[in-house]
Amino acid sequence: MIQRDSDLLKNILLFSHALRDRKLPVTINNVVDVLRGIPLIDLQRKEDFHCLLKSTFVSRKEEMEPFDELFEAFWSIEEERKPSRVKPSEKMLHTVQEQEENSSSGYERKEFLSREDDAPGGKETSLEKKEVLAYSPDETLSEKDFARLRVEELKTIREAILQLARKVSTTLSRRWKRGNGGDQIDFRRSMRRSIKYGGEMIELRMRKPKPRPLRLVLICDVSGSMDIYSRFFLLFMFGLQNYYPHCETFTFSTRLNHVSPLLRRRTFEEALRLISKKVLDWAGGTNIGLSLHQFHLRHSELLRRNRTLLLIFSDGWDRGDTRLLDSEMRYIKGQVRGVIWLNPLMGSRNYQPLCKGMSTALPYLDRFMPYHNLSSLKDLAHLISRRGGFPS
């Protein structure tokens, strides 16, 4: 049993946060769809309310059981009180969107009460308090530069980065997309549409296969000037590599290293230890042009014009030949769907890409973005999730 707020709209938001904590990919659009469906059902019938939430929040078979368990825990109360009927207005929907966006950048804390099994000897059922945390850290922590994090904040940031990587992977791994010309029934959208007709599935919504999956190639600068920030990008690479099969990862300083096998099926600490042993020039100098040339010679089969998204994480400080860097960037640009360059120095208001490596690469980039705090990583995750950030 769960102690809830008296406001139905707030409870739906709290319930969506609890689902996220159970690793269900619930979005703000799902919450808005639930609110729009409420006037179309009888809220005094628990099964109707359950059907509305389940058809909106659940998209995979493996999500059904945790959803049902949390639904019973969250919405069942001793007095058997039912949610009061409410018809959300457009203003309410807009308010909910704002609340959701604000709460997604901070912890939403709510006391959960659950029944324990009767203990031997006839002891009565007792209640214990539980705390459920929302998806991401508070706004201050999201904006805090990685280089200024305290030790006690690292665990929170680490969990948030891995969860973002998992969310991106889930989005990119979907094999179907909406499409009226498809030949596969989209049961989730069809069930949601059926609410309009009292639960009768009259209008079918279809879906069709997505194009071949997007391939991600991530190249991380582990030179001395990047040491603090590279560990956070390696953590994001670690998450993607373990959750998304179409991903290849590399590190470089003065030479290129393929580290995908070292990131798979092990803890991040173990993976980081193995990478530091393999990368002999860790925290050394930087030769971006030579490293990209080695990528060109050894791994050019990974590049596909319509399928590959290349991410380079570096501050652009380069001791190598800028002519080689220019030619390699020109080659890569012509072989991939898009090139994103992530630079931690962009977190500074006064930053300008004046160093020779960065100014040489800049004309060949599709996106030039910061990567210095959790907020900048969220922007990157959104860009990648939105059809790979670039049109086909």
ChimeraX attribute file (.defattr): number of C-alpha atoms within 10 A of each C-alpha:
attribute: neighborCount
match mode: 1-to-1
recipient: residues
	/A:1	19
	/A:2	22
	/A:3	16
	/A:4	18
	/A:5	12
	/A:6	10
	/A:7	10
	/A:8	15
	/A:9	18
	/A:10	15
	/A:11	16
	/A:12	20
	/A:13	20
	/A:14	23
	/A:15	19
	/A:16	23
	/A:17	26
	/A:18	26
	/A:19	23
	/A:20	18
	/A:21	15
	/A:22	14
	/A:23	15
	/A:24	21
	/A:25	18
	/A:26	18
	/A:27	13
	/A:28	17
	/A:29	12
	/A:30	17
	/A:31	23
	/A:32	20
	/A:33	16
	/A:34	22
	/A:35	24
	/A:36	15
	/A:37	21
	/A:38	19
	/A:39	15
	/A:40	17
	/A:41	18
	/A:42	15
	/A:43	17
	/A:44	13
	/A:45	11
	/A:46	15
	/A:47	11
	/A:48	18
	/A:49	19
	/A:50	17
	/A:51	16
	/A:52	23
	/A:53	24
	/A:54	20
	/A:55	20
	/A:56	21
	/A:57	24
	/A:58	20
	/A:59	17
	/A:60	9
	/A:61	7
	/A:62	10
	/A:63	17
	/A:64	15
	/A:65	11
	/A:66	14
	/A:67	20
	/A:68	13
	/A:69	10
	/A:70	17
	/A:71	17
	/A:72	13
	/A:73	17
	/A:74	21
	/A:75	21
	/A:76	16
	/A:77	14
	/A:78	7
	/A:79	6
	/A:80	9
	/A:81	10
	/A:82	14
	/A:83	17
	/A:84	11
	/A:85	13
	/A:86	12
	/A:87	12
	/A:88	18
	/A:89	11
	/A:90	12
	/A:91	9
	/A:92	14
	/A:93	17
	/A:94	13
	/A:95	12
	/A:96	21
	/A:97	17
	/A:98	13
	/A:99	14
	/A:100	20
	/A:101	12
	/A:102	13
	/A:103	20
	/A:104	18
	/A:105	19
	/A:106	19
	/A:107	17
	/A:108	19
	/A:109	14
	/A:110	19
	/A:111	13
	/A:112	18
	/A:113	18
	/A:114	17
	/A:115	13
	/A:116	12
	/A:117	10
	/A:118	11
	/A:119	10
	/A:120	7
	/A:121	6
	/A:122	7
	/A:123	9
	/A:124	11
	/A:125	11
	/A:126	12
	/A:127	13
	/A:128	12
	/A:129	13
	/A:130	12
	/A:131	12
	/A:132	18
	/A:133	16
	/A:134	22
	/A:135	22
	/A:136	22
	/A:137	22
	/A:138	16
	/A:139	16
	/A:140	10
	/A:141	19
	/A:142	20
	/A:143	16
	/A:144	14
	/A:145	18
	/A:146	21
	/A:147	13
	/A:148	10
	/A:149	13
	/A:150	9
	/A:151	7
	/A:152	8
	/A:153	13
	/A:154	12
	/A:155	11
	/A:156	12
	/A:157	20
	/A:158	15
	/A:159	15
	/A:160	20
	/A:161	24
	/A:162	18
	/A:163	19
	/A:164	23
	/A:165	24
	/A:166	21
	/A:167	21
	/A:168	24
	/A:169	23
	/A:170	15
	/A:171	16
	/A:172	19
	/A:173	16
	/A:174	11
	/A:175	13
	/A:176	15
	/A:177	13
	/A:178	16
	/A:179	16
	/A:180	12
	/A:181	10
	/A:182	15
	/A:183	12
	/A:184	16
	/A:185	16
	/A:186	19
	/A:187	16
	/A:188	18
	/A:189	18
	/A:190	18
	/A:191	22
	/A:192	21
	/A:193	20
	/A:194	19
	/A:195	21
	/A:196	16
	/A:197	12
	/A:198	13
	/A:199	16
	/A:200	12
	/A:201	16
	/A:202	14
	/A:203	13
	/A:204	15
	/A:205	22
	/A:206	20
	/A:207	19
	/A:208	17
	/A:209	14
	/A:210	13
	/A:211	12
	/A:212	9
	/A:213	16
	/A:214	19
	/A:215	23
	/A:216	23
	/A:217	19
	/A:218	23
	/A:219	27
	/A:220	24
	/A:221	31
	/A:222	28
	/A:223	23
	/A:224	15
	/A:225	17
	/A:226	23
	/A:227	15
	/A:228	17
	/A:229	24
	/A:230	23
	/A:231	16
	/A:232	21
	/A:233	22
	/A:234	24
	/A:235	21
	/A:236	22
	/A:237	25
	/A:238	26
	/A:239	23
	/A:240	28
	/A:241	25
	/A:242	17
	/A:243	19
	/A:244	19
	/A:245	13
	/A:246	16
	/A:247	20
	/A:248	20
	/A:249	22
	/A:250	19
	/A:251	25
	/A:252	27
	/A:253	26
	/A:254	25
	/A:255	21
	/A:256	23
	/A:257	20
	/A:258	18
	/A:259	20
	/A:260	19
	/A:261	12
	/A:262	20
	/A:263	24
	/A:264	16
	/A:265	11
	/A:266	13
	/A:267	12
	/A:268	16
	/A:269	11
	/A:270	11
	/A:271	21
	/A:272	19
	/A:273	12
	/A:274	14
	/A:275	19
	/A:276	13
	/A:277	11
	/A:278	14
	/A:279	20
	/A:280	13
	/A:281	18
	/A:282	21
	/A:283	20
	/A:284	17
	/A:285	20
	/A:286	28
	/A:287	25
	/A:288	29
	/A:289	25
	/A:290	21
	/A:291	24
	/A:292	23
	/A:293	21
	/A:294	16
	/A:295	21
	/A:296	16
	/A:297	9
	/A:298	12
	/A:299	12
	/A:300	13
	/A:301	9
	/A:302	19
	/A:303	21
	/A:304	16
	/A:305	15
	/A:306	18
	/A:307	20
	/A:308	22
	/A:309	24
	/A:310	22
	/A:311	19
	/A:312	19
	/A:313	25
	/A:314	28
	/A:315	24
	/A:316	28
	/A:317	20
	/A:318	20
	/A:319	14
	/A:320	18
	/A:321	14
	/A:322	20
	/A:323	12
	/A:324	17
	/A:325	23
	/A:326	18
	/A:327	16
	/A:328	21
	/A:329	22
	/A:330	15
	/A:331	15
	/A:332	22
	/A:333	19
	/A:334	13
	/A:335	19
	/A:336	18
	/A:337	23
	/A:338	24
	/A:339	23
	/A:340	21
	/A:341	23
	/A:342	24
	/A:343	21
	/A:344	23
	/A:345	20
	/A:346	17
	/A:347	16
	/A:348	11
	/A:349	7
	/A:350	7
	/A:351	9
	/A:352	11
	/A:353	17
	/A:354	11
	/A:355	12
	/A:356	15
	/A:357	25
	/A:358	21
	/A:359	15
	/A:360	18
	/A:361	21
	/A:362	16
	/A:363	12
	/A:364	19
	/A:365	16
	/A:366	15
	/A:367	17
	/A:368	14
	/A:369	19
	/A:370	21
	/A:371	27
	/A:372	25
	/A:373	22
	/A:374	24
	/A:375	19
	/A:376	19
	/A:377	23
	/A:378	18
	/A:379	14
	/A:380	20
	/A:381	20
	/A:382	16
	/A:383	16
	/A:384	20
	/A:385	16
	/A:386	13
	/A:387	13
	/A:388	23
	/A:389	19
	/A:390	15
	/A:391	9
	/A:392	11
